[in-house]
């Protein structure tokens, strides 16, 4: 169970885009003075490409905008065009690898990253991504080899130390060594949240006396990071501070009003810790409106109704759950409990 806590968010943490182009290297449309939409930015790049159709960087930059807007197909076309014009650009290969990752095409990720490493053997970024990929595939020896090679190019590499920390957690279950590498990563780049998040999780599991102070500091260090605030709220929720937890969840809802997990957690806090069934029921309903297949929200809605004495409604929910999940033991136990009360 402790290991599972440490793994939460691994897929989000690994393989993040870290190859944003440097402004001085990229010819791009002049920044407008007023706010623009994604489509406006795409149109600006399209106009620039019409005027300079052999500029590989323009295609790559437009691909990044497409990718950020989840238009993977359009991004792929622009990346391929960019590489046809400049087949020796590492940044474009890294973007292509991210596109393949979005498509779940692990074979082509590997080929693309190896090509990027061939293009510039002194660039550590493809090596770090290869380490990440092999770690996700549980090719642990190969992952370690890529991390070692990347750090051999330079000992200043926050992401390499982060991946090394994840290697120690996943491959070795060695949280002491993992913590050391996460701390190095964070010290090298105090704007990099991922290692801080993992440190918070290790402290939450293994060093509770220090955890709250560190998690609070992490949230203060990254005030606009939703994950940092969520980690703090979750810790407060389970360590005797439910009101403050709800305060942070409410702040998250201001940013994402339909976040089903946050809505569910507020419902859970009200049900379990604050014993406010009416409020809990409202938030479970809102969570289900945002995510109709949210099993935990549906089950706990039944628990709240049961707690309120609305046994028929609760029974309907438990029976509905068992139609889709016949072996869901909590629903079986709940039905037996209601039946025993009726007797």
N, C-alpha and C positions, 0 to 999 in steps of 0.2 A: 504494500500500500504506500509506503514511503517512497519507493522508487517511482510509482505512478505519479505522485505529486511532482516529482522532479521532472518527469517527462512531459508534463502539460505544456503545450505550446511549442514542442520541439520542431514540428514541421513548419511552424511560422517563423521560428528563430533561424533555422537553417535555410540556406538557399535564398536569402533575402537579396534584393538587388543592391549591389554596392559599387556599381560602375557608372554612376551619374557622370555625364560629360563635364569637363571643366569649361566654364564660360569663355575663357580667353581662347580656347582651342576650337570653338564651334561657331561658324558663321550661322546666324539665325536672325529671324525677323526682329526688328526693333521692338522693344518692350512697350506695350501700350500704357498709357497713363491711367486708363480706367480698367476695372475688372473685366475679364473676358471669360467666355465659356470654353470648354474643351473643343467644341466645334470651331470656335473662332481661332484657336491656336492651330488646329489641324489645317484650317483654310489658309492661315498665314504661311505655314510650311508648304502647302500645296502651291501657293502663289510664288514662293521663293524657288521651288523646284521647277516651275514653269519657266522661270527666268534663268535658271542654272541647273539644267537637267543632268549634268554629270557630276554634281557635288554629292559625294557619298555620305558626308556627314548630315546633310539635310534629310536624306532618306532615313538614316539611323535615328535622328532626333524625332522625326515624325513617327517612326515605329515606336519609340518610347512613349509618346503621347497616346498612340493607339493602345499600347499594352496597358498603360495606366488606366485607360478607359475600358479595359477588358475586351478590346477588339483584336483578338489574337490573330485571326486570319489576315486582317489588313496589316498588322504589325509584321507578320511573317513575310508578306510580299515585299514590304519595304526593306526588311533586313536582307533578304536575298538580293534585292536590287543593289543595296549598299555594298554587299560583299562582291557582287559582280564588278562594281566600279573600283573597290579597294579591298582585295582579298587578304590584306595583311593588317587589319585593324582588330586588336584584341577586344576592345570595348564592344564591337559589333558581335563578335563570337560569344561574348558573355551574355549579351542580350538575347542572342539566339538560344543559348542554353536555357535561359529563364523561360523563353517561350516554349521550348520542348518540355520543360518541367511543368508548365501550366497545362500542357497537353498530356502529361503522364508518359512521355516517350523517353524512358530512361536510357535506352540504347543510343539514341541520337544525342542525348545530353553528353554522354561519355565521349562520343566521337568529336563533338563540337568543342568540348573543353580541352581535349588532347590536341586538337588543331590549334586552339588558342595558345596552348603552352609551346607548341612548335614555332608559332609565329614570333613569339618573344619569350625565350627561355628565362629571361631575367625578370619577368613579370610574375609575381607570386599569386595573383588573384585566380588564375585558372587552377593552380595547384590547390589553393584553399577550397575552391568549389569542388574539385575532384575529391578532396578529403571529405567534404560534406556529403557528397553523393555516395561515396563508398561507406560512410558511416551509416547513412540511412538504409543502405543495402546490406548492412552488417558484414561488409568485407573489411574487418577491423585491421588486419595487418596492412592492407593496401592503404586504408585511410591514414594510419599512423605514418606510413612512408611518405605520403603526400604532405602531411603536416610538417614532418621533419625536413623535407626538402624546401618547403615554403619558408620555414624559419631559418633555414640555412642561407637563404638569399638575404634575409634581414631579420634581426631580432625585434625590430619594431613592426609589429603586424597584429593589431588588436583582434581582428577577426580570426586569425590563425590560432591565437591563444584561446579565444572563445571556443572554437571547434575542438581544440585540444582538451578543453575542460569537458565538453560534451562527450568526447571520446572516453575520458576517464569514468564518467557516469555510466555510459551505456555499455562500454566494453569491459570495464574493470570493476564497476560498482565502487569506485574509490572516490568518495566525496572530498576527502582531504586534498588529494592532488587536483581534483576538479576545482575546488574552491581557490586554490593557489593560482591556477591559470585564469579563472574568471577575474580574480583581483588584478592580475597583471593586465588583462584585457581592458578592464575598466580604468586602470591607472593610465594606460597608454592613450585612451580616448574617453574622456569623461562625458562625451555626448552619446556614447554607445550604450543603449539601454539593455540589450539582451543579456550581457554578463551580469549586470546588476539584478535583473529579474531572477536569474538562476541562483545568485547568492542569497536573495530573499527566500527562495524556496528551500535552499539547504538550511538556512538558519531556522526557518519555520518548523522544519522537521527535527533538526538535530540540536539547535541551540535556542530554545524558546526564550530564555531570559534576555537575549540580545536581539531577538527577531523583531519585536515591535519597533524599537528605536531605529533599527536599520531600515525596515520597510517604510517607516514614516519619512526618513531622510531620503530614501529613494523616490518617494512620491513628490517630495519638495524639490528634489534635483530635476525631476522630469514632470513638472506640473501639468503639461499639456498631453502627456502620454496616458491614454486610456488604460493600458495594461497596468501601469504603475498604480493608478488609483484603484483599479479592480483588485490587485493583489492586496492592497491595504484594507479595502472593504472586506474581502474574504477572510483575512486574518482577524480583523476586529469582530466579525460575525461569529467566528468559532472560538473567540477568546474573551467572551464576557462583555463586549462593547457593542450590543446590537443597534442602539440608537445612532451611534457614530457611524456604524457600517451603513445604515440606511441613508444617512446624510451623503456619504460618498457615492452610493448607488444612485441617489437622486441626481447628483451632479453628472454622473455618467449618462443618465436618461436625458438630460438636457442636450447632450451631444448626439445620442442615438435613442430617440424615443421608442423605437420598436425593437430594441435589443432584448430578445427573448430570454437570454440567460440572466441578464440583470433584473428583468421583470420577475422572473422565477425566484431569484435570490431574495428580492424584497418580500415576495409572498412567503417564502420559507422562513425568513427572519420574523415576520409578523406572526406566522403560525406557531413556530417552535419556541421562539424566545420571548416575543412580546405578547403572545396569546391574544392576538387581535384577529379573530377569525374572519370578520367581515372584510377587513382590509386585505387579508391574505387571499380570500376568495377572489376579490377584484383583481389582484395582481396575477394570480394563476390564470384567470380568464384572459387577461391582457397578454400573458405569455403565450397562451394557446392561440390567440388571435394572430399573433406574430409568427408562431410556429405550430401549426395544428397537430403535428405528429410528436410533440414534445411529451414523451411518456411520463417523465418524472412530474411535470406540471399537471398532467391529467390525473395521475395517481394521487398526488397530494391534494388536488381539488376534491377528490373523493374523501380523503381523510378529513379535510376541513368540514365538508358537508356532514360527514359522520359525527364529527365533534359537535356540530351544531344541532344534532338530533334529526337531521334530514336523511334518514336511513334509506328510504326508497331511491332518492336521487343518487346517493353514494353507491348503492347496490347496482344501479344501472351503469354507473361508470366502471365499477370493477368487472361486471359481466362483459361490458364492451371491450375492456382491455384484454380479457381472457379470450375473446374471439380472435384477436390478432396475435396475442402472445399466450398460448395455452399453458405454458410453463412458468408464467410470471407469479412466483410464489407469494409476493406481497399481496397481490390481488386475491389469491386463493385464501390466504390467512384473513384478509379483510372480510371476505364473504362468510367465512366460518365464524368470525367474530360477531358479525351482524346476526347470523343465524342463531348463535348461542344466546345473544341478548333477547332475541324474539321469543326464545323458549323460556 
